[in-house]
């Protein structure tokens, strides 16, 4: 009975933390320009949850928000603009009956989105410069293609779920960060063990 109660308690605590973390992200992302720092803090707190370094949410979140503000601000501005540009160009490309062009564009778009899914998990662990961060995100997205595809699938699935059930916006952001970080963490471990990429925390 105590074991069941313990598991139930951990599950409830985890669920509440996800809701709170999601709410913090929504509030801190509301000005739009702060999406980058809000997301960097989201993944950093998620990392602490998974590695059992922290069970609190609010104080660590704002600590990471301030700590990673400058570096993540640029990323948070560029990535959304790039994705919007890709969507607009995708609509434009659809007007042309050119399978080769469409295939190239879809592949490039997938690579950009996959790269974006690695940026913040990497930022939450490694002390890279902005250029190193972008370079390693690109390398990971290519070398760990299955992880990239799973990351993108998670984002797409949860986005459709939110469109179908709008109330899920209050948990899907933090849930996606949890699932994506778990996948990326596995890739990071493999890269370090096999010395595929020289990275230092």
Secondary structure, DSSP 8 states (H G I E B T S, - for coil): -HHHHHHHHHHHHHHHHHHHHHHHHHHHHTTSTTHHHHHHHHHHHHHHHHTTS----HHHHHHHHHHTHHHHHHHHHHHHHHHHHHHHHHHHHHTS--HHHHHHHHHHHHHHHHHHHHHHHHHHH----HHHHHHHHHHHHHHTHHHHHHHHHHHHHHHHHHHHSGGGGGTHHHHHHHHHHHHHHHHHHHHHHTTSS----
